[in-house]
């Protein structure tokens, strides 16, 4: 059986990235059509079609002098690490140093308190390509907040950016003053203004938060968004199992209830059963580098090709790839992806796995799958869900995943799992 060709996989990443970065070239006047034109036939290479090395775009040296299959360049800005972001969950007790947080009891309820600050910051979206972002706590996507169903999420928000901002949660929120829109509560917060938002963590699922200031498309596109994960409470599941399924309540048996509780425990970060699951956060996003209403760069977690293939010995040791490398997963672990689409200017985004099928839980609000045995799902903006993957019967090696809008993949949203 032929071995996995890591060099060929690295070459695909290199070809696509060279063309993307070369076409943009740090110029904010380049539009999406120009970038795709510069890509030429790189798309066929990404799908394993055509010749081993595509023809070079005009004016671009593609003679192989970039090194032995090494990625064209590393990200120089290490302020944000998409690999670290994948598995960082801010729970009040644990999380990022950039997110002041605490957890305590108040009036018989668990409170998870976070401090979020809106700032203006320059981020890297491809090696050498910078983007002027507005960001929560200086990162795009914003910090992932995680709570348990029924908790109080308390967010102390301060705006130190140059524009007025809010935080709007996609949660069931019964207090209009906490909705984070210009018309309710404190309205928009100007520079140096603060407000404390409070939301009950409900329903269980994977949710979205973002700035709701006008013009809305600019505030979202600039980077003011993130994910809220609400873990199911296993005891609530046992008491009200019909709230967590798509089946008719009369079809729920005691055995099914036991199964639902067991599944809820795998999703609850305070349960030992959760330790057996490798959980990842992926926020699909895009960047309009010349602000013409069309994105020139796409990614999962902001950085184009961050989960592509660099230079490796094919034994799990990466000779290059301090900031770009596949997502290495243990095939003996269950894999879970919390996925949200934060892409502005495009009606949909998508997630497609090669050589694998998965179960999908739309919005993550049910403990039974809304789609079973699929390899592609589509999300509109702000739509989200949970993907459950099992690689236990797969051979070790590289397995591609990407957006199945082909141009999105060519413009940065192309990644690999490395199964070990």
BADRENDO-648554 format. One record per residue (C-alpha): residue number from 1; chain; z, x, y. Coordinates in pm, 1 decimal. Layout:
NODE   seq   mol         c3         c1         c2
NODE   NUM     A          Z          X          Y
...
END
This chain:
NODE   seq   mol         c3         c1         c2
NODE     1     A        0.0        0.0        0.0
NODE     2     A     -102.4      155.7      336.0
NODE     3     A      177.9      256.9      568.3
NODE     4     A      223.7       90.7      905.4
NODE     5     A        7.7      270.8     1161.5
NODE     6     A      258.0      330.9     1439.9
NODE     7     A        5.0      544.3     1624.4
NODE     8     A     -243.9      258.6     1638.5
NODE     9     A       25.4       20.3     1760.2
NODE    10     A      125.7      268.2     2028.6
NODE    11     A     -236.8      304.3     2130.7
NODE    12     A     -266.8      -70.5     2184.7
NODE    13     A       33.1      -67.1     2416.4
NODE    14     A     -107.3      236.8     2594.7
NODE    15     A     -451.3       84.5     2643.3
NODE    16     A     -317.1     -237.5     2787.2
NODE    17     A      -60.8      -73.3     3009.8
NODE    18     A     -301.5      192.9     3138.6
NODE    19     A     -544.1      -74.6     3247.9
NODE    20     A     -281.4     -298.2     3402.1
NODE    21     A     -114.2      -21.9     3601.6
NODE    22     A     -446.5      143.7     3680.5
NODE    23     A     -596.9     -178.3     3811.6
NODE    24     A     -296.8     -258.6     4027.7
NODE    25     A     -249.9       99.3     4132.1
NODE    26     A       36.9        2.8     4357.9
NODE    27     A     -203.7     -204.0     4569.8
NODE    28     A      -72.2     -550.1     4656.3
NODE    29     A     -426.2     -667.7     4741.5
NODE    30     A     -543.2     -667.3     4379.9
NODE    31     A     -585.3    -1017.9     4238.1
NODE    32     A     -559.3    -1140.9     3880.5
NODE    33     A     -934.5    -1151.5     3826.8
NODE    34     A     -961.7     -787.2     3930.6
NODE    35     A     -684.1     -689.4     3692.1
NODE    36     A     -843.7     -874.8     3401.8
NODE    37     A    -1178.1     -720.8     3487.6
NODE    38     A    -1016.3     -379.0     3474.8
NODE    39     A     -874.0     -462.6     3135.6
NODE    40     A    -1222.7     -499.7     2995.1
NODE    41     A    -1212.9     -547.3     2619.6
NODE    42     A     -849.3     -444.2     2582.5
NODE    43     A     -772.6     -796.0     2465.1
NODE    44     A     -973.9     -747.5     2148.4
NODE    45     A     -785.6     -426.6     2077.5
NODE    46     A     -457.1     -610.4     2120.5
NODE    47     A     -560.6     -846.9     1844.6
NODE    48     A     -676.5     -565.0     1617.5
NODE    49     A    -1047.3     -635.1     1671.7
NODE    50     A    -1335.3     -417.7     1780.4
NODE    51     A    -1339.4      -39.8     1804.0
NODE    52     A    -1035.3      182.9     1778.2
NODE    53     A    -1049.3      270.5     2148.1
NODE    54     A    -1200.4       33.1     2402.3
NODE    55     A    -1445.5      138.4     2666.9
NODE    56     A    -1278.0      258.3     2984.0
NODE    57     A    -1290.1       48.1     3294.7
NODE    58     A    -1483.5      188.1     3587.4
NODE    59     A    -1312.6      483.0     3746.8
NODE    60     A    -1038.5      503.7     3484.3
NODE    61     A     -995.9      806.7     3263.5
NODE    62     A     -937.3      679.8     2909.7
NODE    63     A    -1020.1     1003.8     2731.2
NODE    64     A     -686.1     1030.5     2556.6
NODE    65     A     -527.1     1282.7     2793.6
NODE    66     A     -216.3     1069.1     2826.2
NODE    67     A      -66.6     1237.2     2519.8
NODE    68     A      -35.0     1164.0     2151.0
NODE    69     A      -13.4      785.7     2161.7
NODE    70     A      269.7      801.9     2414.2
NODE    71     A      306.4      511.5     2653.2
NODE    72     A      143.4      588.8     2986.5
NODE    73     A      475.9      631.1     3165.2
NODE    74     A      839.9      532.5     3151.3
NODE    75     A     1012.7      307.5     3399.5
NODE    76     A     1179.8      533.5     3654.4
NODE    77     A     1418.1      264.9     3777.1
NODE    78     A     1689.2      223.4     3511.3
NODE    79     A     1898.4      -18.5     3717.8
NODE    80     A     1785.4     -298.6     3487.4
NODE    81     A     1738.6     -244.7     3114.5
NODE    82     A     1553.2     -528.2     2936.4
NODE    83     A     1681.4     -400.5     2601.6
NODE    84     A     2041.7     -424.8     2714.8
NODE    85     A     1972.3     -761.6     2878.7
NODE    86     A     1847.7     -901.1     2544.1
NODE    87     A     2196.9     -908.2     2393.2
NODE    88     A     2428.2     -927.2     2694.8
NODE    89     A     2616.7    -1255.3     2728.3
NODE    90     A     2862.5    -1309.7     3011.8
NODE    91     A     3142.5    -1522.2     2866.5
NODE    92     A     3418.5    -1470.4     3122.1
NODE    93     A     3586.9    -1227.3     2885.0
NODE    94     A     3291.5     -997.8     2808.5
NODE    95     A     2969.1     -915.4     2986.1
NODE    96     A     2803.6     -695.5     3245.1
NODE    97     A     2991.4     -475.3     3486.6
NODE    98     A     2770.5     -617.8     3761.3
NODE    99     A     2915.3     -965.8     3699.0
NODE   100     A     3280.7    -1001.1     3800.1
NODE   101     A     3417.7    -1260.7     3557.9
NODE   102     A     3736.8    -1396.0     3409.8
NODE   103     A     3855.1    -1660.1     3165.0
NODE   104     A     4173.7    -1867.7     3188.7
NODE   105     A     4324.3    -2209.3     3122.9
NODE   106     A     4359.0    -2469.8     3397.2
NODE   107     A     4479.2    -2828.3     3353.5
NODE   108     A     4428.4    -2806.7     2977.8
NODE   109     A     4068.0    -2685.6     3006.0
NODE   110     A     3915.2    -2340.8     2956.1
NODE   111     A     3769.8    -2206.4     3280.3
NODE   112     A     3500.1    -1938.6     3276.4
NODE   113     A     3463.8    -1798.3     3625.7
NODE   114     A     3176.0    -1582.0     3745.4
NODE   115     A     3081.2    -1421.2     4074.6
NODE   116     A     2711.2    -1435.2     4159.4
NODE   117     A     2557.7    -1285.8     4470.6
NODE   118     A     2203.1    -1337.2     4599.8
NODE   119     A     2050.4    -1014.0     4728.1
NODE   120     A     1710.8     -881.5     4832.5
NODE   121     A     1605.1     -595.1     4609.0
NODE   122     A     1299.9     -399.8     4496.6
NODE   123     A     1243.3     -409.5     4120.2
NODE   124     A      993.4     -245.2     3886.7
NODE   125     A      773.8     -480.5     3685.2
NODE   126     A      547.2     -210.4     3538.4
NODE   127     A      574.2      169.9     3560.9
NODE   128     A      517.2      253.8     3925.8
NODE   129     A      457.8     -110.6     4022.6
NODE   130     A      728.5     -252.2     4247.5
NODE   131     A      803.0     -609.0     4349.4
NODE   132     A     1012.7     -730.0     4641.0
NODE   133     A     1251.8     -968.9     4467.9
NODE   134     A     1533.3    -1202.3     4557.1
NODE   135     A     1785.7    -1173.8     4278.8
NODE   136     A     2123.3    -1284.9     4149.0
NODE   137     A     2347.9     -977.8     4124.7
NODE   138     A     2050.0     -752.4     4184.0
NODE   139     A     1863.5     -828.7     3862.3
NODE   140     A     1575.3    -1041.8     3740.4
NODE   141     A     1639.5    -1246.7     3533.3
NODE   142     A     1986.3    -1323.3     3663.2
NODE   143     A     2291.0    -1274.8     3440.3
NODE   144     A     2313.5    -1489.4     3127.2
NODE   145     A     2621.1    -1713.9     3153.0
NODE   146     A     2777.2    -1839.5     2830.8
NODE   147     A     3043.7    -2105.9     2775.7
NODE   148     A     3161.4    -2349.3     2509.6
NODE   149     A     3093.8    -2719.4     2532.4
NODE   150     A     3357.8    -2885.0     2750.6
NODE   151     A     3456.4    -2569.0     2940.0
NODE   152     A     3456.3    -2558.5     3320.2
NODE   153     A     3201.4    -2312.3     3456.3
NODE   154     A     3315.9    -2194.1     3798.8
NODE   155     A     3068.4    -1985.3     3997.7
NODE   156     A     3177.6    -1816.5     4318.0
NODE   157     A     2845.3    -1773.9     4494.5
NODE   158     A     2776.9    -1561.0     4801.3
NODE   159     A     2443.0    -1516.4     4972.9
NODE   160     A     2383.2    -1174.7     5127.6
NODE   161     A     2004.6    -1207.9     5125.6
NODE   162     A     1788.9    -1265.4     5430.2
NODE   163     A     1700.6    -1623.1     5331.1
NODE   164     A     1902.3    -1936.5     5260.1
NODE   165     A     1978.4    -1996.2     4889.2
NODE   166     A     2156.4    -2227.3     4644.5
NODE   167     A     2227.7    -2240.1     4269.6
NODE   168     A     2103.6    -2546.4     4083.7
NODE   169     A     2210.3    -2585.5     3717.3
NODE   170     A     2011.2    -2765.0     3449.4
NODE   171     A     2328.3    -2916.1     3305.7
NODE   172     A     2462.7    -3269.9     3288.0
NODE   173     A     2640.7    -3264.1     3623.0
NODE   174     A     2828.2    -3575.9     3736.6
NODE   175     A     2917.8    -3450.8     4087.0
NODE   176     A     2621.8    -3455.4     4331.2
NODE   177     A     2802.0    -3210.2     4560.7
NODE   178     A     2761.7    -2948.4     4287.4
NODE   179     A     2389.5    -3000.1     4233.1
NODE   180     A     2283.5    -2700.7     4441.3
NODE   181     A     2013.4    -2872.5     4645.6
NODE   182     A     1961.9    -2874.0     5024.4
NODE   183     A     2048.1    -3245.2     5056.1
NODE   184     A     2388.1    -3246.3     4878.7
NODE   185     A     2724.6    -3074.3     4902.8
NODE   186     A     2714.8    -2758.9     5114.3
NODE   187     A     2334.7    -2764.7     5121.5
NODE   188     A     2167.6    -2426.5     5149.9
NODE   189     A     2384.2    -2124.0     5215.4
NODE   190     A     2271.4    -1894.5     5493.0
NODE   191     A     2328.4    -1520.3     5497.8
NODE   192     A     2694.9    -1427.4     5437.8
NODE   193     A     2791.4    -1784.8     5349.5
NODE   194     A     2977.7    -1866.8     5026.2
NODE   195     A     3047.3    -2166.3     4806.6
NODE   196     A     3220.3    -2225.5     4473.4
NODE   197     A     3019.9    -2435.2     4227.4
NODE   198     A     3194.0    -2608.1     3938.1
NODE   199     A     3014.5    -2759.7     3639.0
NODE   200     A     3133.0    -2892.0     3304.5
NODE   201     A     2951.8    -2708.2     3025.9
NODE   202     A     2748.2    -2994.8     2880.4
NODE   203     A     2547.7    -3065.9     2674.6
NODE   204     A     2547.5    -2792.9     2412.8
NODE   205     A     2219.3    -2604.5     2431.1
NODE   206     A     2027.4    -2339.8     2622.6
NODE   207     A     1981.6    -2419.0     2990.1
NODE   208     A     1837.9    -2287.4     3314.4
NODE   209     A     1976.8    -2214.5     3660.1
NODE   210     A     1782.9    -2128.0     3971.9
NODE   211     A     1776.0    -2142.2     4349.3
NODE   212     A     1661.6    -2480.3     4483.0
NODE   213     A     1588.0    -2383.1     4843.5
NODE   214     A     1249.6    -2460.9     4995.4
NODE   215     A      978.7    -2359.1     4942.1
NODE   216     A     1102.3    -2391.2     4585.2
NODE   217     A      811.3    -2207.7     4424.5
NODE   218     A      878.7    -1896.5     4631.2
NODE   219     A     1251.7    -1885.2     4561.4
NODE   220     A     1192.6    -1921.0     4187.4
NODE   221     A      897.8    -1682.7     4175.1
NODE   222     A     1089.2    -1415.1     4365.4
NODE   223     A     1344.9    -1398.6     4084.5
NODE   224     A     1636.3    -1632.8     4156.3
NODE   225     A     1681.6    -1773.2     3804.8
NODE   226     A     1874.0    -1717.3     3484.5
NODE   227     A     2001.9    -1877.5     3166.1
NODE   228     A     2315.6    -2073.7     3082.0
NODE   229     A     2405.2    -2101.9     2714.1
NODE   230     A     2648.0    -2377.5     2615.4
NODE   231     A     2778.0    -2323.6     2262.4
NODE   232     A     2855.2    -2633.9     2054.4
NODE   233     A     3222.1    -2706.3     1984.4
NODE   234     A     3246.5    -2742.9     1603.3
NODE   235     A     3529.5    -2997.9     1631.7
NODE   236     A     3323.8    -3215.1     1865.4
NODE   237     A     3036.5    -3191.3     1620.2
NODE   238     A     3257.7    -3313.3     1338.3
NODE   239     A     3381.8    -3605.8     1546.1
NODE   240     A     3039.7    -3707.0     1682.3
NODE   241     A     2769.8    -3566.7     1451.3
NODE   242     A     2508.2    -3817.6     1565.3
NODE   243     A     2504.3    -3653.1     1909.7
NODE   244     A     2357.0    -3336.0     1760.9
NODE   245     A     2071.7    -3465.1     1545.1
NODE   246     A     1740.4    -3641.1     1583.4
NODE   247     A     1813.1    -3865.3     1281.3
NODE   248     A     1939.4    -4221.1     1296.8
NODE   249     A     2324.3    -4225.2     1285.1
NODE   250     A     2323.3    -4427.1      962.8
NODE   251     A     2149.4    -4139.0      785.7
NODE   252     A     2431.0    -3892.9      854.0
NODE   253     A     2638.0    -3836.3      541.8
NODE   254     A     2967.5    -3644.8      508.1
NODE   255     A     2777.1    -3357.2      347.7
NODE   256     A     2534.3    -3350.1      639.6
NODE   257     A     2825.9    -3346.3      883.5
NODE   258     A     2967.6    -3042.9      704.3
NODE   259     A     2629.6    -2870.8      737.8
NODE   260     A     2613.1    -2952.3     1109.0
NODE   261     A     2961.2    -2811.0     1167.0
NODE   262     A     2867.7    -2493.5      980.5
NODE   263     A     2554.3    -2459.3     1192.0
NODE   264     A     2754.6    -2518.1     1510.4
NODE   265     A     2986.0    -2233.4     1411.6
NODE   266     A     2690.4    -1993.8     1389.2
NODE   267     A     2604.2    -2084.3     1750.6
NODE   268     A     2958.7    -2054.8     1884.2
NODE   269     A     3031.0    -1704.3     2011.9
NODE   270     A     3403.8    -1750.4     1943.8
NODE   271     A     3343.5    -1819.6     1573.1
NODE   272     A     3331.3    -1550.0     1304.6
NODE   273     A     3015.6    -1713.7     1166.2
NODE   274     A     2833.5    -1609.7     1484.7
NODE   275     A     2883.2    -1244.2     1391.5
NODE   276     A     2619.9    -1280.6     1119.0
NODE   277     A     2346.9    -1376.8     1365.8
NODE   278     A     2153.6    -1137.0     1590.0
NODE   279     A     2109.8    -1330.5     1915.5
NODE   280     A     1862.4    -1243.2     2188.6
NODE   281     A     1782.5    -1381.6     2533.7
NODE   282     A     1419.5    -1389.4     2644.8
NODE   283     A     1313.4    -1522.0     2981.7
NODE   284     A      936.0    -1551.2     3014.9
NODE   285     A      831.0    -1471.1     3370.7
NODE   286     A      536.4    -1372.1     3585.2
NODE   287     A      481.7    -1188.1     3912.0
NODE   288     A      229.5    -1255.5     4186.5
NODE   289     A      201.6     -906.6     4333.3
NODE   290     A      -23.8    -1004.6     4623.4
NODE   291     A      123.3    -1353.4     4685.4
NODE   292     A     -204.5    -1539.6     4643.5
NODE   293     A      -59.8    -1801.2     4407.7
NODE   294     A     -170.7    -1630.5     4084.6
NODE   295     A       33.2    -1390.5     3874.0
NODE   296     A      -98.0    -1040.2     3808.2
NODE   297     A      182.6     -933.8     3572.7
NODE   298     A      358.7    -1122.6     3290.4
NODE   299     A      656.5    -1025.9     3079.5
NODE   300     A      946.1    -1128.5     2865.8
NODE   301     A     1252.4    -1019.7     3065.9
NODE   302     A     1058.8     -893.0     3367.8
NODE   303     A      916.5     -557.7     3257.8
NODE   304     A      559.1     -554.3     3129.8
NODE   305     A      524.4     -414.6     2776.8
NODE   306     A      896.7     -324.6     2769.3
NODE   307     A      905.3     -418.2     2399.8
NODE   308     A      579.0     -240.5     2318.6
NODE   309     A      537.2       74.8     2111.4
NODE   310     A      579.9      427.6     2244.7
NODE   311     A      586.2      759.0     2061.7
NODE   312     A      782.6      752.5     1735.9
NODE   313     A      821.2      927.1     1402.3
NODE   314     A      792.0      580.7     1234.8
NODE   315     A     1139.4      624.2     1087.0
NODE   316     A     1330.0      446.7     1360.1
NODE   317     A     1359.6      754.0     1582.2
NODE   318     A     1186.0      710.5     1913.8
NODE   319     A     1061.7     1034.8     2064.6
NODE   320     A      961.2      840.3     2372.2
NODE   321     A     1068.5      498.4     2480.9
NODE   322     A     1383.7      533.1     2683.5
NODE   323     A     1278.9      218.3     2862.5
NODE   324     A      993.7       89.7     2641.0
NODE   325     A     1024.4       36.6     2267.3
NODE   326     A     1008.6     -244.1     2009.5
NODE   327     A     1307.7     -465.5     1942.9
NODE   328     A     1461.5     -322.9     1628.9
NODE   329     A     1610.5     -585.9     1398.0
NODE   330     A     1785.6     -577.9     1062.4
NODE   331     A     1587.7     -791.7      820.3
NODE   332     A     1912.4     -888.7      644.9
NODE   333     A     2037.7    -1062.4      960.7
NODE   334     A     1943.1    -1403.9     1085.6
NODE   335     A     1753.0    -1375.6     1414.0
NODE   336     A     1798.4    -1620.4     1701.5
NODE   337     A     1606.2    -1619.2     2030.0
NODE   338     A     1727.2    -1817.4     2330.3
NODE   339     A     1400.6    -1873.0     2516.3
NODE   340     A     1332.8    -2012.6     2864.2
NODE   341     A     1014.6    -2026.8     3069.1
NODE   342     A     1065.7    -1922.2     3431.6
NODE   343     A      695.8    -1860.2     3504.3
NODE   344     A      576.6    -1991.3     3840.0
NODE   345     A      211.5    -2072.9     3926.3
NODE   346     A      105.1    -2134.7     3563.0
NODE   347     A      151.8    -2478.8     3403.2
NODE   348     A      270.2    -2340.7     3068.2
NODE   349     A      376.3    -2028.1     2883.7
NODE   350     A      407.7    -1976.0     2509.8
NODE   351     A      573.4    -1775.0     2233.3
NODE   352     A      380.2    -1670.7     1922.3
NODE   353     A      492.2    -1461.2     1625.7
NODE   354     A      260.5    -1265.0     1399.5
NODE   355     A      309.3    -1287.7     1021.3
NODE   356     A      605.7    -1520.2     1060.1
NODE   357     A      694.5    -1886.1     1106.3
NODE   358     A     1010.5    -2018.2     1265.0
NODE   359     A     1214.1    -2330.1     1336.9
NODE   360     A     1239.0    -2444.6     1697.6
NODE   361     A     1513.7    -2645.0     1867.7
NODE   362     A     1380.5    -2786.8     2193.9
NODE   363     A     1640.8    -2731.0     2469.1
NODE   364     A     1880.8    -2625.8     2190.6
NODE   365     A     2058.0    -2959.7     2221.6
NODE   366     A     2029.7    -3049.2     1852.8
NODE   367     A     2156.3    -2875.6     1540.6
NODE   368     A     1852.0    -2990.7     1344.8
NODE   369     A     1510.8    -2845.0     1424.1
NODE   370     A     1271.3    -3038.8     1644.8
NODE   371     A      982.4    -2832.2     1504.0
NODE   372     A      981.7    -2669.1     1160.6
NODE   373     A      766.8    -2389.5     1021.3
NODE   374     A      562.4    -2314.8     1332.5
NODE   375     A      441.3    -1983.5     1470.6
NODE   376     A      363.5    -2092.6     1827.7
NODE   377     A      547.5    -2308.0     2077.3
NODE   378     A      457.5    -2406.6     2433.1
NODE   379     A      699.0    -2444.5     2723.4
NODE   380     A      648.4    -2585.5     3071.2
NODE   381     A      840.8    -2425.1     3356.5
NODE   382     A     1218.1    -2463.7     3306.4
NODE   383     A     1167.4    -2578.9     2948.7
NODE   384     A     1377.0    -2389.7     2700.5
NODE   385     A     1476.3    -2381.5     2338.9
NODE   386     A     1614.3    -2187.3     2044.3
NODE   387     A     1396.9    -2004.4     1792.4
NODE   388     A     1539.4    -1922.6     1448.2
NODE   389     A     1370.2    -1638.8     1258.0
NODE   390     A     1417.5    -1498.5      908.2
NODE   391     A     1259.3    -1163.2      817.3
NODE   392     A     1456.8    -1112.6      496.6
NODE   393     A     1145.5    -1118.9      276.4
NODE   394     A      928.5     -905.3      508.1
NODE   395     A      839.0     -540.1      452.6
NODE   396     A      980.9     -297.9      710.9
NODE   397     A      749.0     -226.0     1000.1
NODE   398     A      606.0     -365.0     1321.9
NODE   399     A      546.4     -735.2     1381.9
NODE   400     A      385.3     -838.0     1708.0
NODE   401     A      494.7    -1135.4     1919.8
NODE   402     A      351.3    -1242.8     2253.2
NODE   403     A      229.4    -1525.8     2470.6
NODE   404     A      -70.0    -1696.4     2315.6
NODE   405     A     -243.9    -1730.1     2645.8
NODE   406     A     -437.3    -1411.9     2568.6
NODE   407     A     -459.5    -1300.7     2929.8
NODE   408     A      -78.1    -1318.1     2959.3
NODE   409     A      -51.7    -1077.7     2665.3
NODE   410     A     -306.2     -843.3     2821.7
NODE   411     A     -115.4     -850.0     3149.7
NODE   412     A      219.2     -747.4     3005.9
NODE   413     A      365.0    -1021.0     2780.4
NODE   414     A      300.4     -841.3     2450.5
NODE   415     A      585.9     -718.5     2232.9
NODE   416     A      690.3     -603.9     1886.6
NODE   417     A      980.7     -651.6     1652.0
NODE   418     A     1050.2     -348.6     1434.9
NODE   419     A     1195.9     -476.1     1109.6
NODE   420     A     1418.1     -223.7      932.1
END
